[in-house]
Amino acid sequence: LWSNYQRAMNSGDMLVYFRNSIIVATATILITTAAAMMATYGMTRLKWKGGKIMNSFFMLGLTIPMHAALVPIYIQFSKIHMLNTYSSLIIPYSAFSLAMAILICTGFMSELPKDLDEAAYIDGCGVWGIFFKIIVPLMKPALSTIAIYTFLTCWNELMFASNFITGTAHKTLPSGIQ
């Protein structure tokens, strides 16, 4: 019974595919959460003219289907010789997860009282101090939601993985099983 699993792991390169999936998912989660937190902080807490317009721009990303961009992304990655790399999966996964992550962060961050920012500013914190010492610790529930959503999105994605990665060295688990 267990010999089939052992044979799949050894001769089927499943451990390599599993490792590649972990690398891609981890990098995508880190990039998406960091970018979403900073973008949301800038759009909701800092006062500047383009904050609402920028938020609308990011929300447009929710209207574009991920697989509709397959051919243009493939053409660009082939021109810059970026196919068959981890980056050819991490960049599109992060880009398409960013809109949902910003939506989640915006909803959560808008509920945090701005009095916390003002109190931290009075106590001597700058913009980065407020962000890292006040906002980020309070955003842990939103960050975990973003991490789970992003993980499930990039772990199960097959279309980009099967088109952008052809060699076995960088294949992820879904494309390796296929």
C-alpha positions as CSV (number, residue, x, y, z in Angstrom):
1,L,0.0,0.0,0.0
2,W,2.7,2.5,1.0
3,S,5.1,1.4,-1.7
4,N,3.1,3.3,-4.4
5,Y,3.6,6.6,-2.4
6,Q,7.3,5.9,-1.9
7,R,7.7,5.1,-5.7
8,A,5.8,8.4,-6.6
9,M,8.1,10.4,-4.2
10,N,11.3,8.9,-5.5
11,S,10.8,8.3,-9.2
12,G,8.1,10.9,-9.9
13,D,10.1,13.9,-8.6
14,M,7.2,14.8,-6.2
15,L,9.5,16.1,-3.5
16,V,11.1,18.5,-6.0
17,Y,7.7,19.7,-7.1
18,F,6.5,20.0,-3.5
19,R,9.6,22.1,-2.7
20,N,9.1,24.3,-5.7
21,S,5.4,24.9,-4.7
22,I,6.5,25.8,-1.2
23,I,9.1,28.3,-2.6
24,V,6.6,29.9,-5.0
25,A,3.8,30.1,-2.4
26,T,6.0,31.5,0.4
27,A,7.5,34.2,-1.9
28,T,4.1,35.1,-3.2
29,I,2.6,35.4,0.3
30,L,5.5,37.6,1.5
31,I,5.4,39.9,-1.5
32,T,1.6,40.2,-1.5
33,T,1.2,40.8,2.2
34,A,4.0,43.4,2.3
35,A,2.8,45.3,-0.7
36,A,-0.8,45.2,0.4
37,M,0.0,46.5,3.9
38,M,2.1,49.3,2.6
39,A,-0.3,50.3,-0.2
40,T,-3.3,50.2,2.1
41,Y,-1.5,52.2,4.8
42,G,-0.6,54.9,2.2
43,M,-4.1,55.0,0.8
44,T,-6.1,55.0,4.1
45,R,-3.9,56.7,6.7
46,L,-1.7,59.2,4.8
47,K,-3.4,62.3,3.3
48,W,-2.7,62.9,-0.3
49,K,-4.9,63.7,-3.4
50,G,-4.6,60.4,-5.2
51,G,-5.5,58.0,-2.4
52,K,-9.0,57.2,-3.5
53,I,-8.1,57.1,-7.2
54,M,-5.2,54.7,-6.4
55,N,-7.6,52.5,-4.4
56,S,-10.0,52.4,-7.4
57,F,-7.1,51.6,-9.7
58,F,-6.1,48.6,-7.5
59,M,-9.8,47.5,-7.3
60,L,-9.8,47.3,-11.1
61,G,-7.5,44.3,-10.7
62,L,-10.4,42.4,-9.3
63,T,-12.2,42.7,-12.7
64,I,-9.5,41.2,-14.8
65,P,-9.5,37.4,-14.9
66,M,-6.1,35.9,-14.2
67,H,-6.1,33.7,-17.2
68,A,-7.1,36.5,-19.6
69,A,-3.6,37.9,-19.2
70,L,-1.8,34.6,-19.9
71,V,-0.8,35.3,-23.5
72,P,0.5,38.9,-22.9
73,I,2.4,37.8,-19.8
74,Y,3.9,34.9,-21.7
75,I,5.1,37.1,-24.6
76,Q,6.7,39.6,-22.2
77,F,8.4,36.9,-20.1
78,S,9.7,35.2,-23.3
79,K,11.1,38.5,-24.5
80,I,13.1,39.1,-21.3
81,H,14.1,35.4,-21.0
82,M,12.2,34.9,-17.8
83,L,10.4,31.6,-18.5
84,N,11.3,28.5,-16.5
85,T,12.1,30.5,-13.4
86,Y,10.4,30.9,-10.0
87,S,9.9,34.6,-10.8
88,S,7.7,33.7,-13.8
89,L,5.2,32.4,-11.4
90,I,5.8,34.6,-8.3
91,I,5.3,37.9,-10.1
92,P,1.9,37.1,-11.7
93,Y,0.6,35.3,-8.6
94,S,1.6,38.3,-6.5
95,A,0.1,40.8,-8.9
96,F,-3.2,39.1,-9.2
97,S,-3.5,38.5,-5.5
98,L,-2.7,42.1,-4.6
99,A,-6.1,43.5,-5.4
100,M,-7.9,41.1,-3.1
101,A,-5.3,41.6,-0.4
102,I,-5.7,45.4,-0.6
103,L,-9.5,45.0,-0.4
104,I,-9.2,42.9,2.7
105,C,-6.6,45.3,4.3
106,T,-8.6,48.4,3.4
107,G,-11.7,47.0,5.1
108,F,-9.8,46.1,8.2
109,M,-7.6,49.2,8.4
110,S,-10.5,51.6,8.0
111,E,-11.9,50.2,11.3
112,L,-8.8,51.0,13.2
113,P,-9.1,54.3,15.0
114,K,-6.9,57.1,13.7
115,D,-6.4,58.2,17.3
116,L,-3.8,55.4,17.7
117,D,-1.8,57.0,14.9
118,E,-2.1,60.5,16.5
119,A,-1.1,59.2,20.0
120,A,1.9,57.4,18.5
121,Y,2.9,60.5,16.6
122,I,2.7,62.6,19.8
123,D,4.9,60.0,21.5
124,G,7.6,60.5,18.9
125,C,6.9,57.8,16.3
126,G,7.3,58.7,12.6
127,V,5.4,57.3,9.7
128,W,7.4,54.1,9.6
129,G,7.3,53.7,13.4
130,I,3.5,54.0,13.4
131,F,3.3,51.5,10.6
132,F,5.5,48.8,12.1
133,K,4.8,49.3,15.8
134,I,1.0,50.1,15.7
135,I,-0.6,49.1,12.5
136,V,1.1,45.9,11.6
137,P,0.5,44.2,15.0
138,L,-3.1,45.2,14.9
139,M,-3.5,43.8,11.3
140,K,-2.6,40.2,12.2
141,P,-6.1,38.9,11.5
142,A,-6.2,40.5,8.1
143,L,-2.6,39.3,7.3
144,S,-3.6,35.7,8.1
145,T,-6.6,36.0,5.9
146,I,-4.5,37.3,3.0
147,A,-1.9,34.6,3.6
148,I,-4.5,31.8,3.4
149,Y,-6.2,33.3,0.4
150,T,-2.9,33.8,-1.5
151,F,-1.6,30.4,-0.5
152,L,-4.7,28.7,-1.9
153,T,-4.7,30.7,-5.0
154,C,-1.1,30.1,-6.0
155,W,-0.9,26.5,-4.7
156,N,-3.8,25.3,-6.8
157,E,-3.0,27.3,-10.0
158,L,-2.2,25.2,-13.0
159,M,-2.5,27.3,-16.1
160,F,0.4,29.7,-15.5
161,A,2.5,26.9,-14.0
162,S,2.0,24.6,-17.0
163,N,2.7,27.3,-19.6
164,F,5.5,29.2,-18.0
165,I,7.5,26.3,-16.6
166,T,8.5,23.5,-19.0
167,G,11.5,22.0,-17.2
168,T,11.2,19.7,-14.2
169,A,13.6,21.8,-12.1
170,H,11.0,24.6,-11.4
171,K,7.7,22.8,-11.9
172,T,5.2,23.1,-9.1
173,L,3.1,20.3,-7.7
174,P,-0.1,20.8,-9.8
175,S,1.9,20.9,-13.1
176,G,4.1,18.1,-11.9
177,I,1.2,15.8,-11.2
178,Q,-0.4,16.7,-14.6
